[in-house]
Amino acid sequence: MLEASAILHDVGYAPRLVATGFHPLDGARFLRDEHRADERLVRLVANHTFALLEADERGLRDELESEFPILDDPLLVDALTYCDITTTPDGTRTTAGDRVAEILSRYGPDTVVGRFIQRAAPDIFATAARIEQALLAHPR
């Protein structure tokens, strides 16, 4: 489930899928409506990386929450956020701090995404720390 959601979490950026302009919602609807994807996968895509905070910035929080409740699997939700936030747009590994800084510099602090990432940063950093601790506790 983690691999599938990590691969598909940004599918809503595809130009033909853009309906609301909010990629977690557009991607989740596509996976649900056109592919009848597993409900857990759809809910992970819809809520990846604190999407509710960005949905709030966009006036879409009620829509996202009612259609796609957050999955009750904190470790899986955290792991997907970790995968997203420790990978750059070109697939290079990075740190959570560098990724948040990159997003902020790309979008600017006074944009919807900029405001969202600033609000989400403390939660993103806490999530990254939790997953890194879990990885240390269970080395391969």
N, C-alpha and C positions, 0 to 999 in steps of 0.2 A: 504494500500500500504506500509506503514511504517513497519507494522508487517511482511508482506511477505518478504520485502527486508532485514529486520534485520535477519530473519531466513535464508534466502538464499544467503546472500552476499558473503559468503566464500565457496559456493558449488564448485568453481573451484579448490579447494585444493584436491578434490576427485581424487585418483590416476588414475582412468580410464578416467578422463576428461582432464588431463594435456596434452596440445599440445604445448603451447608457454612457459609454466612454470610461467606465470603471471596469477594468479588466478582470478582477476577481468575480464580479457578478456576471459579466458577459460570458466569461469562460465557463463558469459553473452552469449557466443556462444552456450553453451549447452542449456541454457534456451530458447534461440531464435530458434535454429535449431532442437532440439529434442522434445521440449515441446510447441513450438509456444506460449511462455509466453507473457503476456501483454508487450507492448513496453516500457511503463514507468518503469515497474519492471526490465526489461532487462537493460535499460539504468542506472538505479540506481545501480544495481549490478556491471555493467561495470565501473562505475565512483565513487564507494564508497571510502570515506576517502582519497580524493585527489589522486586518482589513476593516474591521468594524470602526476603527478610529478614522480611517480614510473615508469610509462610507458616511460617517458622521459629518466630516468636512464637506462632503458632496451632497448632503441632504438625502442620502440613500440608506441610512442605517436601518430604518424600520423595514424597508423592502428586503435588505440583505438578511436581517435577523428573522423575519417571518418566513422567507423562502428557504433559507439555509442556516438552521441553527448550528452553533459551534459544536463540533464533535466532542463528545465526552470521553476523550482519550488524551489527557494532557501531555503525555510523553510523545505521542505521535504528532500532535499539533506543534509542540516545541521543536521536534526534530525537523519538521518541514520548514519552520521558520529559520532554523539554524542552516539548513541547506540553502535556502534562499539568500540569507543575509551574509553568508560566507563565500558567496560566488559572485563574481562580477558579471556584467551583461555579456561579456565574451567568453565566460566559462572559467576564468582564472580564479584560483582560491584567493581569499582575502580575509581580513578580520572584520568583525562586526563594526568596530569603530571606523575603519577605513571605508566600509561600504556605506554606512550612514552618511559620512562626510561626502562621499562621491555622489550619492543621491541628492543631498542638499546642494552641492555645487552645480549639479546638472540642471536641477529644476529651479533653484533659488528659494530663499527662505520665506518669501511672501506669496508663494503659489499654493495651490491645494496640496500638492504632494510635499512641498517644503514644510508646510504647517503640520501635515500628518506625520512626517518622519521625525520632526522635532518632538511632537507629542509622544510618539511611539518609542523613541530612542531608549528611555530608561527600561521599558519592558523588553525591548529587543536585546539590550545588553544583559539583562537578567536571564533571559531565555538562553542566550549564547553561553553564559556562565553555567547554567544548569546542565546543558547538554555536554559541555566540555568536562564537567565534573563526572557526569554519567559515563562518558567515554574513558576517562581515567580510571574509573572504578571497574570497568569491564574491558580491559585491553584485549586485543585480538591475538 
